[in-house]
């Protein structure tokens, strides 16, 4: 993301450190990357918004509260795209979003889930649309769990628009820094994520 941004306009002669210097610390950069699901286009869009918000706040760097404000501002744009970019009924998608908000965000209080691989194949149409609309982001299509052995999962990141409210994250929320590794270079925080899937009722509609 940093390399792409720095090389957008060679005439400016920017380097990675120039872009890094826009953020108050590395943690804010990591959260910004998570907020965009690792999609370069979305990263560039939100970076532009972050710079505007930081300037309005007379801040010399981008902070987490600026990121949460930007996400809240861009949430409406996501909702409008449901009617345009989905190839299943908008009603079904909106119901799926309500289920994600209720069961993952409010009940499990987490931003990362492990979706059983077999069910991910069966539920492909719905999951594909949620990914295309950037409500879910695929972390890894072949993840193992610390809780259930001999089974594989698709690990999903739930978009930050579900749990960024105003200038902070929801209170009591377990924001999983899934990219972190332990001393043995294992992604324990990812593999300890809750196992979850949609129920058949919505899939069969």
MDTraj code that builds the backbone (N, CA, C; nanometers):
import mdtraj as md
import numpy as np

residues = "UNK UNK UNK UNK UNK UNK UNK UNK UNK UNK UNK UNK UNK UNK UNK UNK UNK UNK UNK UNK UNK UNK UNK UNK UNK UNK UNK UNK UNK UNK UNK UNK UNK UNK UNK UNK UNK UNK UNK UNK UNK UNK UNK UNK UNK UNK UNK UNK UNK UNK UNK UNK UNK UNK UNK UNK UNK UNK UNK UNK UNK UNK UNK UNK UNK UNK UNK UNK UNK UNK UNK UNK UNK UNK UNK UNK UNK UNK UNK UNK UNK UNK UNK UNK UNK UNK UNK UNK UNK UNK UNK UNK UNK UNK UNK UNK UNK UNK UNK UNK UNK UNK UNK UNK UNK UNK UNK UNK UNK UNK UNK UNK UNK UNK UNK UNK UNK UNK UNK UNK UNK UNK UNK UNK UNK UNK UNK UNK UNK UNK UNK UNK UNK UNK UNK UNK UNK UNK UNK UNK UNK UNK UNK UNK UNK UNK UNK UNK UNK UNK UNK UNK UNK UNK UNK UNK UNK UNK UNK UNK UNK UNK UNK UNK UNK UNK UNK UNK UNK UNK UNK UNK UNK UNK UNK UNK UNK UNK UNK UNK UNK UNK UNK UNK UNK UNK UNK UNK UNK UNK UNK UNK UNK UNK UNK UNK UNK UNK UNK UNK UNK UNK UNK UNK UNK".split()
xyz = np.array([
    [0.0830, -0.1198, 0.0000],
    [0.0000, 0.0000, 0.0000],
    [0.0877, 0.1265, 0.0000],
    [0.1902, 0.1239, 0.0819],
    [0.2791, 0.2399, 0.0919],
    [0.3517, 0.2630, -0.0405],
    [0.4008, 0.1557, -0.1018],
    [0.4732, 0.1685, -0.2287],
    [0.3817, 0.2201, -0.3391],
    [0.2609, 0.1662, -0.3449],
    [0.1648, 0.2093, -0.4473],
    [0.1363, 0.3582, -0.4321],
    [0.1097, 0.3999, -0.3094],
    [0.0751, 0.5394, -0.2843],
    [0.1911, 0.6329, -0.3191],
    [0.3099, 0.5943, -0.2787],
    [0.4267, 0.6803, -0.3018],
    [0.4586, 0.6953, -0.4494],
    [0.4212, 0.5953, -0.5299],
    [0.4574, 0.5980, -0.6718],
    [0.3434, 0.6394, -0.7639],
    [0.2351, 0.6907, -0.7077],
    [0.1227, 0.7332, -0.7905],
    [0.1618, 0.8461, -0.8855],
    [0.2415, 0.9382, -0.8361],
    [0.2860, 1.0513, -0.9176],
    [0.4364, 1.0694, -0.9002],
    [0.5158, 1.0116, -0.9902],
    [0.6625, 1.0186, -0.9773],
    [0.7167, 1.1611, -0.9690],
    [0.6429, 1.2572, -1.0267],
    [0.6900, 1.3963, -1.0248],
    [0.7001, 1.4522, -0.8832],
    [0.6212, 1.3960, -0.7914],
    [0.6242, 1.4442, -0.6527],
    [0.7468, 1.3950, -0.5763],
    [0.8118, 1.2889, -0.6306],
    [0.9326, 1.2317, -0.5702],
    [0.9100, 1.1934, -0.4235],
    [0.7949, 1.1288, -0.3993],
    [0.7645, 1.0806, -0.2641],
    [0.8316, 0.9461, -0.2412],
    [0.8578, 0.9137, -0.1157],
    [0.9055, 0.7798, -0.0822],
    [0.8184, 0.7224, 0.0302],
    [0.8446, 0.5991, 0.0659],
    [0.7629, 0.5319, 0.1677],
    [0.7593, 0.6063, 0.2994],
    [0.8703, 0.6634, 0.3387],
    [0.8756, 0.7353, 0.4666],
    [0.7858, 0.8584, 0.4672],
    [0.7701, 0.9201, 0.3495],
    [0.6800, 1.0356, 0.3399],
    [0.5361, 0.9942, 0.3712],
    [0.4959, 0.8789, 0.3195],
    [0.3592, 0.8297, 0.3434],
    [0.3447, 0.7830, 0.4873],
    [0.4446, 0.7102, 0.5367],
    [0.4409, 0.6640, 0.6759],
    [0.4313, 0.7813, 0.7721],
    [0.4963, 0.8911, 0.7362],
    [0.4981, 1.0087, 0.8226],
    [0.3631, 1.0763, 0.8365],
    [0.2678, 1.0399, 0.7506],
    [0.1334, 1.0963, 0.7625],
    [0.0588, 1.0400, 0.8826],
    [0.0988, 0.9215, 0.9288],
    [0.0294, 0.8522, 1.0374],
    [0.0994, 0.8770, 1.1706],
    [0.0220, 0.8887, 1.2760],
    [0.0800, 0.9173, 1.4075],
    [0.1663, 0.8018, 1.4583],
    [0.1321, 0.6779, 1.4181],
    [0.2155, 0.5619, 1.4527],
    [0.1784, 0.4449, 1.3619],
    [0.2537, 0.3363, 1.3700],
    [0.2329, 0.2205, 1.2833],
    [0.0977, 0.1548, 1.3089],
    [0.0510, 0.1608, 1.4321],
    [-0.0775, 0.1011, 1.4663],
    [-0.1909, 0.1642, 1.3850],
    [-0.1871, 0.2943, 1.3679],
    [-0.2903, 0.3640, 1.2902],
    [-0.2849, 0.3201, 1.1446],
    [-0.1640, 0.3012, 1.0914],
    [-0.1488, 0.2510, 0.9548],
    [-0.2078, 0.1102, 0.9427],
    [-0.1787, 0.0242, 1.0398],
    [-0.2340, -0.1113, 1.0376],
    [-0.3875, -0.1092, 1.0390],
    [-0.4443, -0.0264, 1.1230],
    [-0.5896, -0.0168, 1.1324],
    [-0.6487, 0.0375, 1.0022],
    [-0.5790, 0.1303, 0.9382],
    [-0.6260, 0.1842, 0.8111],
    [-0.6258, 0.0757, 0.7041],
    [-0.5228, -0.0075, 0.7039],
    [-0.5161, -0.1189, 0.6088],
    [-0.6293, -0.2169, 0.6344],
    [-0.6551, -0.2475, 0.7608],
    [-0.7666, -0.3365, 0.7963],
    [-0.8982, -0.2760, 0.7500],
    [-0.9143, -0.1457, 0.7689],
    [-1.0394, -0.0787, 0.7325],
    [-1.0683, -0.0877, 0.5837],
    [-0.9643, -0.1046, 0.5016],
    [-0.9831, -0.1110, 0.3570],
    [-0.9790, -0.2540, 0.3046],
    [-0.9623, -0.3503, 0.3951],
    [-0.9585, -0.4896, 0.3522],
    [-0.8404, -0.5223, 0.2635],
    [-0.7383, -0.4376, 0.2656],
    [-0.6203, -0.4629, 0.1828],
    [-0.6408, -0.4318, 0.0357],
    [-0.7483, -0.3599, 0.0013],
    [-0.7766, -0.3239, -0.1385],
    [-0.7114, -0.1888, -0.1692],
    [-0.6160, -0.1833, -0.2629],
    [-0.5446, -0.0580, -0.2906],
    [-0.6376, 0.0588, -0.3226],
    [-0.7398, 0.0361, -0.4056],
    [-0.8323, 0.1450, -0.4400],
    [-0.8950, 0.2049, -0.3159],
    [-0.9425, 0.1182, -0.2258],
    [-1.0077, 0.1659, -0.1042],
    [-0.9089, 0.2356, -0.0116],
    [-0.7852, 0.1862, -0.0101],
    [-0.6825, 0.2493, 0.0723],
    [-0.6580, 0.3931, 0.0262],
    [-0.6489, 0.4114, -0.1042],
    [-0.6239, 0.5454, -0.1589],
    [-0.7411, 0.6389, -0.1327],
    [-0.8634, 0.5852, -0.1461],
    [-0.9829, 0.6670, -0.1215],
    [-0.9876, 0.7126, 0.0237],
    [-0.9662, 0.6170, 0.1154],
    [-0.9783, 0.6530, 0.2570],
    [-0.8600, 0.7390, 0.3016],
    [-0.7417, 0.7196, 0.2418],
    [-0.6275, 0.8044, 0.2768],
    [-0.6568, 0.9499, 0.2410],
    [-0.7184, 0.9711, 0.1255],
    [-0.7560, 1.1068, 0.0858],
    [-0.8508, 1.1688, 0.1881],
    [-0.9490, 1.0895, 0.2330],
    [-1.0441, 1.1388, 0.3331],
    [-0.9748, 1.1669, 0.4668],
    [-0.8810, 1.0796, 0.5033],
    [-0.8102, 1.0955, 0.6303],
    [-0.7283, 1.2240, 0.6330],
    [-0.6657, 1.2550, 0.5222],
    [-0.5861, 1.3784, 0.5152],
    [-0.6766, 1.5005, 0.5332],
    [-0.7938, 1.4965, 0.4678],
    [-0.8889, 1.6084, 0.4814],
    [-0.9355, 1.6230, 0.6263],
    [-0.9714, 1.5102, 0.6883],
    [-1.0220, 1.5139, 0.8263],
    [-0.9138, 1.5628, 0.9224],
    [-0.7902, 1.5133, 0.9048],
    [-0.6797, 1.5555, 0.9923],
    [-0.6532, 1.7049, 0.9781],
    [-0.6615, 1.7560, 0.8560],
    [-0.6396, 1.8996, 0.8342],
    [-0.7484, 1.9822, 0.9017],
    [-0.8729, 1.9374, 0.8878],
    [-0.9840, 2.0083, 0.9525],
    [-0.9690, 2.0082, 1.1040],
    [-0.9064, 1.9014, 1.1543],
    [-0.8837, 1.8887, 1.2985],
    [-0.7544, 1.9598, 1.3411],
    [-0.6899, 2.0272, 1.2461],
    [-0.5604, 2.0943, 1.2661],
    [-0.4583, 2.0011, 1.3309],
    [-0.4613, 1.8757, 1.2882],
    [-0.3681, 1.7760, 1.3404],
    [-0.2519, 1.7590, 1.2429],
    [-0.1338, 1.7363, 1.2959],
    [-0.0150, 1.7199, 1.2122],
    [-0.0001, 1.5765, 1.1622],
    [-0.0846, 1.4846, 1.2119],
    [-0.0775, 1.3458, 1.1675],
    [-0.2157, 1.2810, 1.1757],
    [-0.2306, 1.1686, 1.1084],
    [-0.3569, 1.0936, 1.1081],
    [-0.3631, 1.0069, 1.2329],
    [-0.4738, 1.0167, 1.3053],
    [-0.4925, 0.9399, 1.4285],
    [-0.6109, 0.8443, 1.4134],
    [-0.6249, 0.7542, 1.5098],
    [-0.7317, 0.6547, 1.4997],
    [-0.8699, 0.7192, 1.4942],
    [-0.8912, 0.8252, 1.5718],
    [-1.0234, 0.8873, 1.5702],
    [-1.0564, 0.9458, 1.4335],
    [-0.9544, 0.9870, 1.3589],
    [-0.9771, 1.0354, 1.2229],
    [-1.0223, 0.9193, 1.1332],
    [-0.9613, 0.8038, 1.1529],
    [-0.9981, 0.6857, 1.0743],
    [-1.1435, 0.6471, 1.1003],
    [-1.1825, 0.6432, 1.2280],
    [-1.3193, 0.6035, 1.2606],
    [-1.4203, 0.7028, 1.2040],
    [-1.3857, 0.8292, 1.2032],
    [-1.4736, 0.9307, 1.1446],
    [-1.4880, 0.9097, 0.9942],
    [-1.3781, 0.8777, 0.9280],
    [-1.3809, 0.8552, 0.7831],
    [-1.4670, 0.7350, 0.7480],
    [-1.4578, 0.6296, 0.8278],
    [-1.5367, 0.5094, 0.8023],
    [-1.6853, 0.5391, 0.8172],
    [-1.7203, 0.6134, 0.9183],
    [-1.8605, 0.6511, 0.9382],
    [-1.9116, 0.7324, 0.8200],
    [-1.8278, 0.8212, 0.7676],
    [-1.8675, 0.9048, 0.6543],
    [-1.8860, 0.8231, 0.5265],
    [-1.8054, 0.7178, 0.5087],
    [-1.8091, 0.6383, 0.3861],
    [-1.9099, 0.5233, 0.3919],
    [-1.9701, 0.5010, 0.5081],
    [-2.0619, 0.3888, 0.5248],
    [-2.1824, 0.3999, 0.4312],
    [-2.2322, 0.5218, 0.4123],
    [-2.3488, 0.5429, 0.3268],
    [-2.3198, 0.5018, 0.1826],
    [-2.1978, 0.5248, 0.1379],
    [-2.1590, 0.4873, 0.0018],
    [-2.1698, 0.3369, -0.0176],
    [-2.1307, 0.2591, 0.0828],
    [-2.1422, 0.1137, 0.0759],
    [-2.2885, 0.0719, 0.0623],
    [-2.3742, 0.1346, 0.1417],
    [-2.5153, 0.0980, 0.1413],
    [-2.5804, 0.1258, 0.0062],
    [-2.5410, 0.2330, -0.0588],
    [-2.5974, 0.2664, -0.1892],
    [-2.5552, 0.1666, -0.2965],
    [-2.4375, 0.1075, -0.2816],
    [-2.3874, 0.0138, -0.3819],
    [-2.4594, -0.1205, -0.3797],
    [-2.5330, -0.1496, -0.2729],
    [-2.6062, -0.2754, -0.2651],
    [-2.7011, -0.2888, -0.3831],
    [-2.7695, -0.1819, -0.4177],
    [-2.8664, -0.1850, -0.5275],
    [-2.7984, -0.1992, -0.6633],
    [-2.6733, -0.1565, -0.6733],
    [-2.6070, -0.1479, -0.8037],
    [-2.5191, -0.2696, -0.8318],
    [-2.4432, -0.3143, -0.7310],
    [-2.3346, -0.4089, -0.7553],
    [-2.3645, -0.5532, -0.7148],
    [-2.4815, -0.5823, -0.6624],
    [-2.5109, -0.7186, -0.6188],
    [-2.5807, -0.7970, -0.7293],
    [-2.5587, -0.9285, -0.7321],
    [-2.6295, -1.0115, -0.8296],
    [-2.7265, -1.1080, -0.7606],
    [-2.7563, -1.0805, -0.6325],
    [-2.8665, -1.1470, -0.5640],
    [-2.9560, -1.0366, -0.5078],
    [-3.0707, -1.0734, -0.4538],
    [-3.1667, -0.9708, -0.4142],
    [-3.1104, -0.8810, -0.3037],
    [-3.1295, -0.7489, -0.3168],
    [-3.0846, -0.6558, -0.2131],
    [-3.1467, -0.6863, -0.0772],
    [-3.2690, -0.7363, -0.0775],
    [-3.3362, -0.7702, 0.0489],
    [-3.2612, -0.8803, 0.1223],
    [-3.2168, -0.9807, 0.0467],
    [-3.1416, -1.0907, 0.1076],
    [-3.0082, -1.0409, 0.1634],
    [-2.9436, -0.9513, 0.0894],
    [-2.8169, -0.8961, 0.1358],
    [-2.8348, -0.8139, 0.2626],
    [-2.9393, -0.7334, 0.2657],
    [-2.9627, -0.6509, 0.3849],
    [-2.9946, -0.7389, 0.5056],
    [-3.0663, -0.8480, 0.4823],
    [-3.0919, -0.9409, 0.5926],
    [-2.9619, -1.0035, 0.6415],
    [-2.8732, -1.0377, 0.5470],
    [-2.7428, -1.0944, 0.5838],
    [-2.6613, -0.9947, 0.6647],
    [-2.6675, -0.8674, 0.6289],
    [-2.5947, -0.7642, 0.7026],
    [-2.6491, -0.7498, 0.8445],
    [-2.7801, -0.7609, 0.8590],
    [-2.8396, -0.7553, 0.9930],
    [-2.7951, -0.8729, 1.0775],
    [-2.7832, -0.9906, 1.0151],
    [-2.7381, -1.1106, 1.0870],
    [-2.5925, -1.0939, 1.1305],
    [-2.5084, -1.0434, 1.0418],
    [-2.3679, -1.0193, 1.0763],
    [-2.3579, -0.9226, 1.1931],
    [-2.4353, -0.8149, 1.1854],
    [-2.4314, -0.7146, 1.2924],
    [-2.4769, -0.7737, 1.4252],
    [-2.5822, -0.8541, 1.4203],
    [-2.6386, -0.9098, 1.5438],
    [-2.5529, -1.0234, 1.5993],
    [-2.5169, -1.1199, 1.5144],
    [-2.4534, -1.2424, 1.5634],
    [-2.3016, -1.2312, 1.5785],
    [-2.2366, -1.1577, 1.4905],
    [-2.0895, -1.1475, 1.4977],
    [-2.0474, -1.0247, 1.5781],
    [-2.1033, -0.9095, 1.5420],
    [-2.0595, -0.7852, 1.6059],
    [-2.1141, -0.7729, 1.7477],
    [-2.2463, -0.7916, 1.7647],
    [-2.3058, -0.7700, 1.8973],
    [-2.2907, -0.8899, 1.9905],
    [-2.3088, -1.0127, 1.9372],
    [-2.3031, -1.1308, 2.0239],
    [-2.1595, -1.1798, 2.0450],
    [-2.0865, -1.2017, 1.9358],
    [-1.9486, -1.2510, 1.9474],
    [-1.8489, -1.1382, 1.9747],
    [-1.8881, -1.0155, 1.9424],
    [-1.8044, -0.8966, 1.9662],
    [-1.6653, -0.9107, 1.9047],
    [-1.6620, -0.9525, 1.7798],
    [-1.5339, -0.9732, 1.7139],
    [-1.5389, -0.9276, 1.5696],
    [-1.4220, -0.9085, 1.5101],
    [-1.4141, -0.8669, 1.3699],
    [-1.3604, -0.9760, 1.2781],
    [-1.3306, -1.0943, 1.3336],
    [-1.2762, -1.2047, 1.2541],
    [-1.3515, -1.3328, 1.2869],
    [-1.3891, -1.4064, 1.1821],
    [-1.4550, -1.5356, 1.2020],
    [-1.3895, -1.6418, 1.1147],
    [-1.4057, -1.7666, 1.1556],
    [-1.3638, -1.8813, 1.0751],
    [-1.4901, -1.9476, 1.0204],
    [-1.4998, -1.9544, 0.8894],
    [-1.6187, -2.0090, 0.8226],
    [-1.5830, -2.1469, 0.7689],
    [-1.6513, -2.2547, 0.8124],
    [-1.6175, -2.3902, 0.7658],
    [-1.6092, -2.3958, 0.6132],
    [-1.5035, -2.4534, 0.5612],
    [-1.4771, -2.4513, 0.4169],
    [-1.5902, -2.5109, 0.3347],
    [-1.6459, -2.6229, 0.3796],
    [-1.7533, -2.6862, 0.3043],
    [-1.8753, -2.5953, 0.2969],
    [-1.9086, -2.5321, 0.4084],
    [-2.0227, -2.4409, 0.4088],
    [-1.9940, -2.3168, 0.3241],
    [-1.8687, -2.2726, 0.3224],
    [-1.8324, -2.1573, 0.2400],
    [-1.8586, -2.1857, 0.0924],
    [-1.8348, -2.3100, 0.0510],
    [-1.8647, -2.3491, -0.0880],
    [-2.0154, -2.3490, -0.1121],
    [-2.0911, -2.4027, -0.0174],
    [-2.2359, -2.4092, -0.0319],
    [-2.3006, -2.2707, -0.0275],
    [-2.2407, -2.1794, 0.0465],
    [-2.2959, -2.0454, 0.0646],
    [-2.2236, -1.9427, -0.0238],
    [-2.1587, -1.9914, -0.1286],
    [-2.0698, -1.9078, -0.2101],
    [-2.1374, -1.7832, -0.2662],
    [-2.2596, -1.7949, -0.3157],
    [-2.3263, -1.6814, -0.3803],
    [-2.3415, -1.5640, -0.2840],
    [-2.3886, -1.5931, -0.1634],
    [-2.4076, -1.4871, -0.0645],
    [-2.2735, -1.4310, -0.0189],
    [-2.1796, -1.5174, 0.0132],
    [-2.0489, -1.4723, 0.0613],
    [-1.9747, -1.3917, -0.0454],
    [-1.9841, -1.4353, -0.1705],
    [-1.9169, -1.3640, -0.2800],
    [-1.9700, -1.2206, -0.2912],
    [-2.1010, -1.2041, -0.2798],
    [-2.1588, -1.0707, -0.2886],
    [-2.1167, -0.9833, -0.1708],
    [-2.1096, -1.0416, -0.0522],
    [-2.0663, -0.9646, 0.0651],
    [-1.9206, -0.9215, 0.0526],
    [-1.8390, -1.0053, -0.0109],
    [-1.6989, -0.9690, -0.0353],
    [-1.6897, -0.8615, -0.1436],
    [-1.7652, -0.8794, -0.2525],
    [-1.7624, -0.7817, -0.3616],
    [-1.8074, -0.6433, -0.3149],
    [-1.9026, -0.6414, -0.2212],
    [-1.9530, -0.5148, -0.1690],
    [-1.8680, -0.4623, -0.0535],
    [-1.7626, -0.5384, -0.0193],
    [-1.6643, -0.4991, 0.0820],
    [-1.7234, -0.4924, 0.2230],
    [-1.8184, -0.5822, 0.2505],
    [-1.8673, -0.5980, 0.3871],
    [-1.7908, -0.7097, 0.4583],
    [-1.7410, -0.8058, 0.3809],
    [-1.6508, -0.9092, 0.4318],
    [-1.5244, -0.9065, 0.3472],
    [-1.4103, -0.9383, 0.4100],
    [-1.2827, -0.9441, 0.3393],
    [-1.2180, -1.0791, 0.3707],
    [-1.1722, -1.1476, 0.2678],
    [-1.1070, -1.2774, 0.2893],
    [-0.9652, -1.2554, 0.3406],
    [-0.9350, -1.3182, 0.4542],
    [-0.7991, -1.3139, 0.5084],
    [-0.7185, -1.4298, 0.4510],
    [-0.7757, -1.5502, 0.4628],
    [-0.7072, -1.6704, 0.4160],
    [-0.8131, -1.7752, 0.3811],
    [-0.8002, -1.8354, 0.2649],
    [-0.8996, -1.9342, 0.2221],
    [-0.8726, -2.0733, 0.2778],
    [-0.7607, -2.0896, 0.3469],
    [-0.7279, -2.2212, 0.4028],
    [-0.6670, -2.2021, 0.5414],
    [-0.7545, -2.1811, 0.6391],
    [-0.7114, -2.1541, 0.7762],
    [-0.7489, -2.2720, 0.8656],
    [-0.6604, -2.3063, 0.9566],
    [-0.6931, -2.4092, 1.0550],
    [-0.7317, -2.3425, 1.1864],
    [-0.8030, -2.4171, 1.2681],
    [-0.8515, -2.3639, 1.3955],
    [-0.7789, -2.4291, 1.5118],
    [-0.7586, -2.3516, 1.6168],
    [-0.7024, -2.4055, 1.7401],
    [-0.8069, -2.4853, 1.8170],
    [-0.9341, -2.4659, 1.7834],
    [-1.0429, -2.5274, 1.8595],
    [-1.0939, -2.6568, 1.7979],
    [-1.0921, -2.6640, 1.6640],
    [-1.1432, -2.7824, 1.5937],
    [-1.0329, -2.8360, 1.5030],
    [-0.9918, -2.9582, 1.5270],
    [-0.8832, -3.0169, 1.4493],
    [-0.9390, -3.0871, 1.3246],
    [-0.8518, -3.1098, 1.2281],
    [-0.8818, -3.1835, 1.1054],
    [-0.9965, -3.1211, 1.0260],
    [-1.0055, -2.9889, 1.0288],
    [-1.1049, -2.9192, 0.9496],
    [-1.0444, -2.7853, 0.9061],
    [-1.0778, -2.7447, 0.7856],
    [-1.0257, -2.6174, 0.7361],
    [-1.1375, -2.5139, 0.7287],
    [-1.0963, -2.3881, 0.7279],
    [-1.1909, -2.2770, 0.7317],
    [-1.1445, -2.1656, 0.6378],
    [-1.2408, -2.0850, 0.5957],
    [-1.2081, -1.9587, 0.5306],
    [-1.2156, -1.8518, 0.6392],
    [-1.1077, -1.7801, 0.6598],
    [-1.1095, -1.6746, 0.7618],
    [-1.1527, -1.5434, 0.6965],
    [-1.2520, -1.4803, 0.7577],
    [-1.3070, -1.3548, 0.7071],
    [-1.2849, -1.2425, 0.8076],
    [-1.2547, -1.1263, 0.7535],
    [-1.2507, -1.0031, 0.8306],
    [-1.3806, -0.9281, 0.8050],
    [-1.4527, -0.8945, 0.9107],
    [-1.5749, -0.8162, 0.8971],
    [-1.5370, -0.6693, 0.8813],
    [-1.5994, -0.6028, 0.7852],
    [-1.5628, -0.4651, 0.7551],
    [-1.5791, -0.3741, 0.8770],
    [-1.4888, -0.2785, 0.8889],
    [-1.4867, -0.1905, 1.0046],
    [-1.6096, -0.0995, 1.0120],
    [-1.6820, -0.0847, 0.9026],
    [-1.8023, -0.0010, 0.9048],
    [-1.9086, -0.0566, 0.9997],
    [-1.8967, -0.1846, 1.0373],
    [-1.9907, -0.2448, 1.1326],
    [-1.9618, -0.2019, 1.2765],
    [-1.8353, -0.1744, 1.3077],
    [-1.8017, -0.1560, 1.4490],
    [-1.7241, -0.0281, 1.4810],
    [-1.7058, 0.0578, 1.3812],
    [-1.6503, 0.1903, 1.4083],
    [-1.7658, 0.2874, 1.4229],
    [-1.7795, 0.3446, 1.5404],
    [-1.8922, 0.4351, 1.5663],
    [-1.8385, 0.5706, 1.6084],
    [-1.8695, 0.6714, 1.5294],
    [-1.8215, 0.8048, 1.5640],
    [-1.6710, 0.8128, 1.5571],
    [-1.6061, 0.8300, 1.6729],
    [-1.4604, 0.8446, 1.6762],
    [-1.3923, 0.7327, 1.7548],
    [-1.4588, 0.6180, 1.7645],
    [-1.3990, 0.5058, 1.8380],
    [-1.4609, 0.3748, 1.7909],
    [-1.4049, 0.2630, 1.8388],
    [-1.4650, 0.1322, 1.8159],
    [-1.5730, 0.1081, 1.9199],
    [-1.6630, 0.0146, 1.8905],
    [-1.7659, -0.0202, 1.9875],
    [-1.7019, -0.0622, 2.1190],
    [-1.7618, -0.0251, 2.2292],
    [-1.7080, -0.0597, 2.3610],
    [-1.7160, -0.2104, 2.3847],
    [-1.6109, -0.2646, 2.4477],
    [-1.6072, -0.4071, 2.4791],
    [-1.5841, -0.4951, 2.3582],
    [-1.5396, -0.4351, 2.2477],
    [-1.5232, -0.5096, 2.1228],
    [-1.3853, -0.5743, 2.1176],
    [-1.3811, -0.7009, 2.0723],
    [-1.2550, -0.7737, 2.0618],
    [-1.1980, -0.7557, 1.9208],
    [-1.1218, -0.6487, 1.9022],
    [-1.0603, -0.6232, 1.7721],
    [-0.9391, -0.7144, 1.7582],
    [-0.9515, -0.8149, 1.6731],
    [-0.8455, -0.9148, 1.6590],
    [-0.7373, -0.8670, 1.5618],
    [-0.6172, -0.8516, 1.6118],
    [-0.5044, -0.8156, 1.5262],
    [-0.4505, -0.9443, 1.4645],
    [-0.5249, -0.9924, 1.3650],
    [-0.5055, -1.1258, 1.3090],
    [-0.3706, -1.1439, 1.2407],
    [-0.3037, -1.0355, 1.2076],
    [-0.1748, -1.0430, 1.1385],
    [-0.0592, -1.0724, 1.2342],
    [-0.0846, -1.0609, 1.3620],
    [0.0229, -1.0820, 1.4596],
    [0.0563, -1.2302, 1.4746],
    [0.1844, -1.2584, 1.5011],
    [0.2317, -1.3950, 1.5185],
    [0.2931, -1.4122, 1.6571],
    [0.2922, -1.5371, 1.7049],
    [0.3572, -1.5641, 1.8328],
    [0.5056, -1.5920, 1.8081],
    [0.5764, -1.6337, 1.9113],
    [0.7211, -1.6554, 1.8992],
    [0.7561, -1.7667, 1.8005],
    [0.6594, -1.8541, 1.7716],
    [0.6823, -1.9616, 1.6748],
    [0.6281, -1.9264, 1.5367],
    [0.5970, -1.7995, 1.5174],
    [0.5461, -1.7459, 1.3914],
    [0.4126, -1.8096, 1.3507],
    [0.3314, -1.8397, 1.4498],
    [0.1971, -1.8924, 1.4237],
    [0.0950, -1.7807, 1.4439],
    [-0.0058, -1.7800, 1.3598],
    [-0.1110, -1.6787, 1.3699],
    [-0.2181, -1.7264, 1.4692],
    [-0.1783, -1.7310, 1.5943],
    [-0.2660, -1.7836, 1.6983],
    [-0.3925, -1.6995, 1.7133],
    [-0.3772, -1.5679, 1.7051],
    [-0.4936, -1.4813, 1.7255],
    [-0.5960, -1.5010, 1.6140],
    [-0.5495, -1.5351, 1.4949],
    [-0.6394, -1.5675, 1.3845],
    [-0.7034, -1.7042, 1.4053],
    [-0.6230, -1.8021, 1.4418],
    [-0.6721, -1.9401, 1.4522],
    [-0.7588, -1.9629, 1.5760],
    [-0.7556, -1.8682, 1.6685],
    [-0.8433, -1.8759, 1.7859],
    [-0.9768, -1.8054, 1.7647],
    [-0.9975, -1.7520, 1.6469],
    [-1.1205, -1.6781, 1.6180],
    [-1.2422, -1.7701, 1.6274],
    [-1.3586, -1.7138, 1.6587],
    [-1.4792, -1.7967, 1.6690],
    [-1.5204, -1.8558, 1.5346],
    [-1.5739, -1.9755, 1.5394],
    [-1.6259, -2.0430, 1.4203],
    [-1.7722, -2.0012, 1.4026],
    [-1.8062, -1.9599, 1.2810],
    [-1.9412, -1.9071, 1.2582],
    [-1.9810, -1.9296, 1.1133],
    [-2.1134, -1.9400, 1.0896],
    [-2.1643, -1.9471, 0.9522],
    [-2.3102, -1.9040, 0.9508],
    [-2.3577, -1.8669, 0.8317],
    [-2.4994, -1.8365, 0.8157],
    [-2.5813, -1.9640, 0.8317],
    [-2.7007, -1.9490, 0.8815],
    [-2.7928, -2.0635, 0.8924],
    [-2.8606, -2.0872, 0.7584],
    [-2.9100, -2.2074, 0.7383],
    [-2.9665, -2.2450, 0.6085],
    [-3.0872, -2.1626, 0.5696],
    [-3.1571, -2.1061, 0.6697],
    [-3.2806, -2.0334, 0.6385],
    [-3.2572, -1.9197, 0.5404],
    [-3.1515, -1.8431, 0.5617],
    [-3.1246, -1.7314, 0.4713],
    [-3.0654, -1.7787, 0.3406],
    [-2.9881, -1.8863, 0.3431],
    [-2.9259, -1.9381, 0.2203],
    [-3.0333, -1.9893, 0.1250],
    [-3.1356, -2.0506, 0.1782],
    [-3.2380, -2.1137, 0.0951],
    [-3.3422, -2.0149, 0.0432],
    [-3.3398, -1.8920, 0.0885],
    [-3.4392, -1.7927, 0.0434],
    [-3.4157, -1.7555, -0.1025],
])
top = md.Topology()
chain = top.add_chain()
for i, resn in enumerate(residues, 1):
    res = top.add_residue(resn, chain, resSeq=i)
    for name in ("N", "CA", "C"):
        top.add_atom(name, md.element.get_by_symbol(name[0]), res)
traj = md.Trajectory(xyz[None], top)
